[in-house]
Amino acid sequence: MNAEQLRECGHKMVDFIADYYKDIENFPVLSQVQPGYLRELLPGSVPIHPDRLEDVLDDVQAKILPGVTHWQSPNFFAYYPSNSSIAGFLGEMLSAGINMVGFSWITSPAATELEMIVLDWLAKALNLPDDFLSTGQGGGVIQGTASEAVLVVLLAARDRVLRKIGKDSIGKLVVYSSDQTHSALQKACQIAGIHPENCRVLKTDSSTDYALSPESLNEAITQDLTIGLVPFFLCATVGSTSSTAVDPLLALGKITKSNGIWFHVDAAYAGSSCVCPELRHYIDGVEEADSFNMNAHKWFLTNFDCSALWVKDRSALIQSLSTNPEFLKNKASERNMVVDYKDWQIPLGRRFRSLKLWMVLRLYGLENLQAYIRNHINLARHFEELVAQDSRFEILAPRNFSLVCFRLLGPQGNEECANKLNHDLLDAVNSTGKIYISHTVLSNKYTLRFAVGAPLTEERHVVDAWKTLQDEASTLLRSL
Ligand SMILES: Cc1ncc(COP(=O)(O)O)c(C=O)c1O
């Protein structure tokens, strides 16, 4: 590592990335390459002699970027956003520069302490109950993804109950969720050894706007108790992946509390919006939860990856995930004076991810972050109005945040035809390269999802996107 060489190459790389952002609207949003395209373009083995940075960057431009789907494009409306920002980027850069591995406090005290402080800041900005702060029995930790977050709390909950009823009872443990819960929970259950027949996926429908009904949870728990099973974990969602459904946390929390069930709240996408006081009501009832998760890397200007998880009882996590090999022993840990985040997560090694969240919070400030969220919500509201004005389309779920679920109406009453029509519309708009949207299925209806949330998206992008959708819809309808 030669500092002057780093300076020179670093400047070139920043220029390259800045130019990428300048040109980003000129790329097809969804990569249009065919599977295997890259093997044709790159040599089959490692270069024996070093290549020049300029040549590598030329290859990135000519060979890599065509195979990139541009998540930072202002015309990216698929899935949920995965934000990047100058502050987030600088934080990532600094983290790469320092490149420490902060698994135990001793391995880089600042990494652990900054993470604790920044997650306390964010917990306060979200108005989370004090029980989630690191000053009490709880605390926050940055996981890579919401999937890791739900896995670690599931393990903590599993082991907490097994300590009471004995390890051999794992086959009796029951997990509850809704049919709108992210598949991350299913994967976590597979990893945690929860028997698949004990995963209750409770049905939702449009009568509750796809929210989990407390009555159906109660019923399922009662049935399971009657046959001697042990209910132990509920995953509720605020802002479901398909349609931004919001489960009623308060009512669900009361049920979990009276049954000794660990209550996890997955607000991976929508959690960010709760820094706005007028949107905070969406997580009312989080007081009842044992753990709460939001992805700062989705809609909070923090470059991937940065998934914030808070727990009320950190000792449950630590009891489940700690190891204490000789080669990691140190005075601070042994005297119980510090947090060792290795015991709050699956891997040992961990990056200095709090730096970028700290940068985002400091360089933008809460007021700007709130304005950022509100702007996207207003843009989504505008898109929703445009859809509502065109009688060929219908809206399929309430727009709680910045996602609009809609579809093109098919010929009268023919659902199969309507589903195919919307599938074709999705393909048609995405192959234009002008925008990228994704889909889901709600009540057996093939549904188009338009998620606003890329940092560069402005009103003109939303209006143009709607025009693209209308044009492609007209073409398809003419061909029917
Ligand atoms: C509600 C919800 N939970 C969990 C996830 C999974 O997120 P991750 O990729 O961070 O595991 C998503 C992804 O979009 C989501 O929308």
The ligand as an SDF file (V2000), in Angstrom:
LIG
                    3D

 16 16  0  0  0  0  0  0  0  0999 V2000
  -40.2480   -6.6460    4.6390 C   0  0  0  0  0  0  0  0  0  0  0  0
  -38.9370   -7.2510    4.2310 C   0  0  0  0  0  0  0  0  0  0  0  0
  -38.2850   -8.0740    5.0590 N   0  0  0  0  0  0  0  0  0  0  0  0
  -37.1340   -8.6480    4.7310 C   0  0  0  0  0  0  0  0  0  0  0  0
  -36.5310   -8.3960    3.5290 C   0  0  0  0  0  0  0  0  0  0  0  0
  -35.2410   -9.0760    3.2080 C   0  0  0  0  0  0  0  0  0  0  0  0
  -34.2390   -8.1360    3.2460 O   0  0  0  0  0  0  0  0  0  0  0  0
  -32.7010   -8.5260    3.2200 P   0  0  0  0  0  0  0  0  0  0  0  0
  -32.3010   -8.5830    1.7990 O   0  0  0  0  0  0  0  0  0  0  0  0
  -32.0590   -7.3730    3.9480 O   0  0  0  0  0  0  0  0  0  0  0  0
  -32.5200   -9.8030    3.9190 O   0  0  0  0  0  0  0  0  0  0  0  0
  -37.1480   -7.5460    2.6160 C   0  0  0  0  0  0  0  0  0  0  0  0
  -36.5510   -7.2580    1.3150 C   0  0  0  0  0  0  0  0  0  0  0  0
  -37.0330   -6.5040    0.5280 O   0  0  0  0  0  0  0  0  0  0  0  0
  -38.3890   -6.9610    2.9760 C   0  0  0  0  0  0  0  0  0  0  0  0
  -39.0510   -6.1680    2.1270 O   0  0  0  0  0  0  0  0  0  0  0  0
  1  2  1  0
  2  3  1  0
  2 15  2  0
  3  4  2  0
  4  5  1  0
  5  6  1  0
  5 12  2  0
  6  7  1  0
  7  8  1  0
  8  9  2  0
  8 10  1  0
  8 11  1  0
 12 13  1  0
 12 15  1  0
 13 14  2  0
 15 16  1  0
M  END
$$$$
